[in-house]
Amino acid sequence: MKRVRLRFAPKLEVEFIDRDKAVKHVYELGEKGTRYPLIVFGPEGCGKSAWLRQATEILKEMNFDVIYIDVLHRELIAYTDVEEVVKELTNAIIDVTGYTPLKLVDLVIYLVNQLLKRWMKKKVAILVDEVFQAIGLDRAEMYTKMLLNIIEYPPEPYENIVIVVATSEGLSRWRIGRHRWAEITPMWNMGRKGFEELYNRIPGIKPSFDEVWRLTGGNPDALSKLYQAEWGANKVVTGLIKSKQLVPSFVARWRKWLELAVEDPDHLWSPDAPEELINELISRNLIVYDLYPREHKFWVDEPPPEEDPEIGVGKFVAWQTPLHREAVKAALRI
């Protein structure tokens, strides 16, 4: 398997590492296909995009025509010998006047149907990153159904189709889950062993691994932000306060419950916890709510610990990273 190289920070690339179970899962998808679109959700920055990029290479090696697209960041990888498909996708990505995420995702579906119908391709994979955040929650259900239609009502018979969608947008999980249109599976931050390997590949003087683990909980993007901030956690926390809009009015309104949640996120599992606050914390990508059982069969890769107060993981609710919890703590002190 060719391991992809990923941009970790400006002037620093790292090789895809760890995620052995997730890699094995890609090979299984390549053999069996997806009966329903596979929707993978998890904390922002936990490694879903890196896994999708690695999956792109694996499926290419398995002789699939592969389209990977990051709708939010306008990034494309197309492995197909059909130049017309590559050209149309590239033109859509670089269009600075008429680009819209919805137009792009519609084009992907159209071109995949053309690969099956016009060019008689038998093994096709679509890997779509951050699409729900780009097109909006209201369109997430419709787009999922359109992807399912490729599997259920193809224009021509096929040997295998793989469709995987990754999202950090937590509320879409329940909107899509109301239907039978997708298989929804979580991914968590990296396990301690693999994360330490990533930590060891970062050059220069740095804090101890234990300290970095306590701040990141195994989240690669949190590690990248700390590295770029020259290991200044306060700078990262301040950035989170601003980006998550932890403004005084929000904090004042929900102070009691926020104080309980930073102590133990499972307080939000209480039947008395305000649903409005829970939805706000989910939509702002601060928590993951209603965690799946920790059996491996429910997760794309290694599950989180059953409970770990040090990194903000409860049995039913978890902070996306310890830094997210620290941002709320800091906002409570302002």
Buried (B, 14 or more C-beta within 10 A) or exposed (E): EEEBEBEBEEEBEBEBBBBEBBBEBBBEBBEEBBEBBBBBBBBBBBBBBBBBBBBBBBBBBBEBBBBBBBBBEBBBBBBBEBEEBBEBBEEBBEEEEEEEBBEBBBBBBEBBBBBBEBBEBBBBBBBBBBBBBBBBBEBBBEBBBBBBEBBEEBEEEBEBBBBBBBBBBBBBBEBBEEEEBBEBBBBBBBBBEBBBEBBEEBEEEBBEEEEBBBBBBBBBBBBBBBBBBEBEBEBBBBBBBEEBEBEEEBBEBBEEBBBBBBEBBBBBBEEEBBEEBBBBBBEBBBBBBEBBEBEEEEBBBBBBBEBEEEBBBBBBBBBBBBBBBBBBBBBBEE
